[in-house]
Amino acid sequence: MQARSLFRKTSHQESGLYALFLANRIQLLSYMIVMPSALVQPYMLLAIVAMGMVSQFCLYMMSKWFATPYSAQGYHGFEKVFGKTGIKILALVSMPFLLLKIAFISVSYADIMQRYVFPSMDREWHIVFPFILSCYLALFGMENMVRFVTIVFIGTTWILFSCMPFYLVQSSSIHDLYPLIPVGPERFAWKSVLLVFSSLSGPEYLIAISYWLNPQRKMLNYLTIANAISVAEYLFISIASLLFYGFNYLPIIKYPSVEMGRYLQSPIFERIDIILISAYMFNITYLLALLVLMVYGVSRLLGKMKTGTTRIGLIVSGCAAMACTLPISEWFWEPGLEQAFWLDLQMWAGSASYLLVPLLVWIAIKRKARTTP
């Protein structure tokens, strides 16, 4: 790989399947971290469906960008729609969102690794090692990263079927899913709804890499399928958790999806949960690599773009993201604080970006269409 080829594009084939896999894997980031611990009442299953519909509206607005010729022009397409000053403003605003998402994902997964796999190892090492792997993957460039999502999708979707045994437990009953309609006012139920919406966020990042996705008018179909799969997966996982734990016991479990893996039995492997957690690292490492590439691209937009991309610049961006993550893990990720502050912050940031980014792009496209003769 040439040193200046990180953002090179050589293929012009349709890549709707890549967009489908990307959108789905990004939306499933919260599978082990916060879902389904937030959906402690059976009627919150309807919130997944409702937020899936809202997510579909956001994807509809996104599809308007993919249908324009600007999305296939890369930086020049964004420049025609937003202008050079507008691009720098958007880059400046997006940087904190990228760093927050990187930090939240990294520290949350490191906490799971320390709790269930290597309890004697400091949590910070569980952050450093995935960062090293993600930077290595990112060195292959954005085009190869987009293609690699196929392997990630195949390598992680099978984890969903590990929940199947919990549907077959004799103590499980359909009555555990009642009531599907709340019988009275619930305190802070709106936060759970917002958390579901933020868990479905992430596809808005596809706008930034639309140049490598070779946009097409049928992109909405692929994004719709991805969103439907994500909603179905969250429903499947949440129902399994409710059947296994019950809504009375579920709220006190921090990582229900991981804890359930400890009850799986196999004549070959003693700790199936370790296999599931390790396999999920495919998704975490890949998306960290994708986000590090975006951080490097944003930093170039904020700085000088006269020089080509370099491996050193990418590694420096990865180290900068890790330097923002490690202090959070060391000093600000105390028991209870991650739920009270960092989870809420990620919830609001994810929801805001998923709603406002497609809306902003949609408005900009309509404004450009009116001013273009």
C-alpha positions in Angstrom: 0.0 0.0 0.0 1.3 3.4 -0.9 1.8 6.0 1.8 -0.6 8.4 0.2 -3.5 6.0 -0.6 -5.5 6.0 2.6 -8.4 7.8 0.9 -7.9 6.5 -2.6 -10.8 5.1 -4.6 -10.3 2.6 -7.4 -13.6 0.7 -7.6 -16.7 2.2 -9.1 -19.0 -0.9 -8.6 -22.3 -0.6 -6.8 -21.8 -1.1 -3.1 -25.3 -1.2 -1.6 -24.5 -4.4 0.3 -21.5 -2.7 1.9 -23.9 0.1 3.1 -26.3 -2.4 4.4 -23.6 -4.2 6.4 -22.1 -1.0 7.7 -25.4 0.5 8.8 -26.4 -2.7 10.6 -23.0 -3.3 12.4 -22.9 0.4 13.5 -26.4 0.1 14.9 -25.6 -3.0 16.8 -22.7 -1.4 18.8 -24.9 -1.1 21.9 -25.8 -4.9 21.8 -23.5 -5.8 24.7 -23.0 -2.3 26.3 -26.5 -0.9 27.2 -29.1 -3.1 25.5 -31.3 -4.6 26.8 -30.6 -3.4 30.3 -32.5 -0.2 29.7 -35.6 -2.0 28.5 -36.6 -3.4 31.8 -40.4 -3.3 31.2 -42.1 -5.5 28.6 -43.9 -2.6 27.0 -40.6 -1.0 26.1 -40.4 -3.6 23.3 -42.9 -1.3 21.5 -40.3 1.5 21.9 -37.9 -0.5 19.8 -40.4 -0.7 17.0 -41.4 3.0 17.4 -37.8 4.2 17.3 -37.2 1.9 14.4 -39.8 3.9 12.5 -38.1 7.2 13.5 -34.8 5.8 12.4 -36.3 4.9 9.1 -37.3 8.6 8.6 -33.7 9.6 9.3 -32.5 7.1 6.7 -35.0 8.5 4.2 -33.5 11.9 4.6 -30.0 10.4 4.2 -31.1 8.6 1.0 -31.7 12.1 -0.6 -28.0 12.8 -0.2 -27.0 9.4 -1.8 -29.4 10.1 -4.7 -27.6 13.4 -5.6 -24.5 13.5 -7.8 -22.6 15.4 -5.1 -22.3 12.3 -2.9 -20.1 10.6 -5.5 -17.8 13.5 -5.8 -16.2 13.3 -2.3 -14.8 16.5 -0.8 -15.7 18.5 -3.9 -19.3 17.4 -3.6 -19.5 18.6 0.0 -17.8 21.9 -1.0 -20.4 22.5 -3.7 -23.2 22.0 -1.2 -21.8 23.6 2.0 -18.9 25.7 0.9 -15.3 25.6 2.3 -16.3 27.6 5.4 -19.3 25.3 6.0 -17.1 22.2 5.7 -14.7 23.5 8.3 -17.5 24.3 10.7 -19.0 20.9 10.2 -15.6 19.3 10.8 -15.1 21.3 13.9 -18.5 20.3 15.3 -18.1 16.6 14.4 -14.8 16.1 16.1 -16.1 16.0 19.7 -18.9 13.6 18.6 -16.3 11.2 17.0 -14.0 11.3 20.1 -16.9 10.8 22.4 -18.2 7.8 20.5 -14.6 6.3 20.4 -14.1 6.8 24.1 -17.5 5.4 25.1 -17.2 2.3 22.9 -13.6 1.7 24.0 -14.1 2.1 27.7 -17.4 0.2 27.8 -15.9 -2.8 26.0 -12.8 -2.7 28.1 -14.9 -2.8 31.2 -16.6 -5.9 29.8 -13.3 -7.5 29.0 -11.9 -6.8 32.5 -15.0 -8.0 34.2 -15.5 -11.3 32.4 -12.3 -12.3 30.6 -9.1 -10.8 32.2 -10.1 -9.5 35.6 -6.5 -9.2 36.8 -5.5 -6.9 33.9 -5.9 -3.2 34.2 -8.7 -1.8 32.1 -6.4 0.6 30.3 -4.6 -2.3 28.6 -8.0 -3.5 27.2 -8.2 -0.1 25.6 -4.6 0.1 24.2 -4.7 -3.3 22.5 -7.9 -2.7 20.4 -6.5 0.7 19.5 -3.4 -0.9 18.1 -5.4 -3.4 16.1 -7.7 -0.7 14.8 -4.9 1.6 13.7 -3.3 -1.4 11.9 -6.6 -2.0 10.1 -7.0 1.7 9.3 -3.6 1.7 7.5 -5.2 -0.4 4.7 -7.2 2.7 3.7 -10.9 3.6 3.6 -11.7 1.7 0.5 -10.5 -1.6 1.9 -12.2 -0.8 5.2 -15.5 -0.5 3.5 -15.0 -3.9 1.8 -13.8 -5.5 5.1 -17.3 -5.0 6.6 -18.5 -8.1 4.8 -16.1 -10.2 6.9 -17.2 -8.4 10.1 -20.8 -9.0 9.3 -20.3 -12.7 8.7 -18.0 -13.0 11.7 -20.4 -11.4 14.2 -24.0 -12.1 13.1 -23.9 -15.7 14.4 -23.6 -14.3 18.0 -27.3 -13.5 17.8 -28.2 -17.2 17.7 -26.6 -17.7 21.1 -29.8 -16.2 22.5 -31.9 -19.0 21.0 -31.6 -21.4 24.0 -33.2 -18.8 26.3 -36.4 -19.1 24.3 -36.5 -22.8 25.0 -36.1 -22.7 28.8 -39.0 -24.5 30.4 -39.5 -21.8 33.0 -40.0 -19.2 30.3 -43.5 -18.1 29.7 -45.2 -15.7 27.3 -46.7 -14.0 30.4 -43.2 -12.6 31.2 -43.8 -10.2 28.3 -46.9 -8.7 29.8 -48.0 -5.9 29.9 -47.2 -4.7 26.4 -49.2 -1.5 27.2 -48.2 0.4 30.4 -50.8 0.4 33.1 -49.7 3.7 34.7 -47.2 6.5 34.4 -43.6 5.4 34.4 -40.8 7.7 35.7 -38.0 8.5 33.2 -39.5 6.2 30.6 -38.6 8.8 28.0 -34.9 8.2 28.7 -35.3 4.6 27.8 -37.0 5.6 24.6 -34.2 8.1 23.8 -31.6 5.4 24.6 -33.2 3.1 22.1 -33.0 5.8 19.4 -29.4 6.5 20.2 -28.7 2.8 20.0 -30.0 2.8 16.4 -27.8 5.8 15.5 -24.6 5.6 13.6 -25.7 5.3 9.9 -25.3 9.0 9.6 -21.6 8.4 9.5 -22.1 6.8 6.1 -22.7 10.3 4.7 -19.1 11.1 5.4 -17.9 8.0 3.4 -20.5 8.1 0.7 -17.7 8.7 -1.9 -16.5 5.1 -1.3 -19.9 3.6 -1.3 -20.6 4.5 -4.9 -24.1 6.0 -4.2 -27.1 5.0 -6.1 -30.8 5.7 -6.1 -31.6 2.3 -4.6 -29.5 3.1 -1.5 -32.7 3.6 0.6 -33.7 0.0 0.0 -30.4 -1.3 1.4 -30.6 1.1 4.4 -34.2 0.1 5.1 -33.2 -3.6 5.2 -30.3 -2.8 7.5 -32.6 -0.9 9.9 -35.2 -3.7 9.8 -32.5 -6.3 10.7 -31.2 -4.1 13.5 -34.7 -3.6 15.0 -35.4 -7.4 14.7 -32.1 -8.2 16.4 -32.7 -5.8 19.3 -36.2 -7.3 19.7 -34.8 -10.8 19.7 -32.2 -10.0 22.3 -34.5 -8.0 24.5 -37.3 -10.7 24.5 -34.7 -13.3 25.4 -33.5 -11.2 28.3 -37.0 -10.7 29.6 -37.8 -14.4 29.3 -34.6 -15.4 31.1 -34.4 -12.8 33.9 -37.9 -11.3 34.1 -38.5 -7.6 34.4 -38.1 -7.7 38.2 -34.5 -9.0 38.1 -33.3 -7.5 34.8 -32.8 -4.0 36.1 -30.0 -5.1 38.5 -28.0 -6.8 35.8 -25.4 -4.4 34.3 -24.6 -6.4 31.1 -27.6 -8.8 30.6 -26.4 -10.0 27.2 -23.0 -10.9 28.5 -24.3 -12.5 31.7 -26.7 -14.7 29.7 -23.7 -16.2 27.9 -22.4 -17.5 31.2 -25.4 -19.8 31.4 -24.8 -21.4 28.0 -23.4 -24.9 28.2 -21.3 -26.9 25.7 -19.6 -30.3 25.9 -16.5 -28.7 24.3 -16.1 -25.2 25.7 -16.5 -24.3 29.4 -16.9 -20.6 29.1 -18.9 -19.8 26.0 -19.3 -16.2 27.1 -15.6 -15.6 26.6 -15.9 -16.8 23.0 -18.9 -14.5 22.4 -17.1 -11.5 23.9 -13.9 -12.2 21.9 -15.9 -12.6 18.7 -17.6 -9.3 19.3 -14.2 -7.7 19.2 -14.4 -8.0 15.4 -17.1 -5.4 15.4 -15.5 -3.1 18.0 -12.0 -3.1 16.4 -13.4 -2.6 12.9 -15.6 0.4 13.9 -12.8 1.9 15.9 -10.6 1.7 12.8 -13.4 3.4 10.7 -13.8 6.2 13.3 -10.0 6.7 13.5 -9.9 7.2 9.7 -12.7 9.7 10.1 -10.8 11.5 12.8 -7.8 11.7 10.6 -10.0 13.0 7.7 -11.6 15.6 9.9 -8.2 16.8 11.2 -7.0 17.3 7.6 -10.1 19.3 6.9 -9.4 21.5 9.9 -5.7 21.8 8.9 -3.9 22.0 5.6 -4.9 19.5 2.9 -2.1 20.4 0.5 0.0 17.4 1.6 -1.2 13.8 0.9 -2.3 11.4 3.5 0.4 9.6 5.4 0.6 6.6 7.7 2.3 8.7 10.4 -0.7 11.2 10.3 -3.1 8.3 10.7 -1.2 6.9 13.6 -1.0 10.3 15.3 -4.7 10.6 15.0 -5.2 7.2 16.5 -2.9 8.1 19.4 -4.7 11.4 19.9 -8.0 9.5 20.1 -6.5 7.1 22.6 -5.0 9.9 24.6 -8.6 11.3 25.0 -9.9 7.9 26.0 -7.4 6.8 28.6 -8.0 9.7 31.0 -11.7 9.0 30.9 -11.1 5.4 31.9 -8.5 6.2 34.5 -10.2 9.2 36.3 -13.8 9.7 35.2 -15.2 6.1 34.8 -16.1 5.3 38.3 -18.8 2.8 39.3 -22.2 4.4 38.7 -20.8 7.4 37.0 -20.7 5.8 33.6 -24.5 5.3 33.8 -25.2 8.7 35.4 -23.1 10.8 33.0 -21.2 9.1 30.2 -24.2 7.0 29.1 -26.5 10.0 29.2 -24.0 12.1 27.3 -23.6 9.4 24.6 -27.4 9.0 24.5 -28.0 12.7 23.8 -25.0 13.0 21.4 -26.0 9.9 19.4 -29.7 11.0 19.2 -28.8 14.5 18.2 -26.3 13.5 15.5 -28.7 10.9 14.1 -31.6 13.4 13.8 -29.8 16.6 13.0 -27.1 15.4 10.5 -29.6 13.9 8.0 -31.9 16.8 8.5 -29.1 19.3 7.9 -28.0 17.5 4.7 -31.6 17.3 3.4 -32.1 21.0 3.9 -28.7 21.8 2.3 -29.7 19.7 -0.8 -33.0 21.4 -1.1 -31.4 24.8 -0.8 -28.8 23.9 -3.4 -31.5 22.7 -5.8 -33.3 26.1 -5.5 -30.2 28.2 -6.1 -28.8 26.1 -8.9 -30.1 27.3 -12.3 
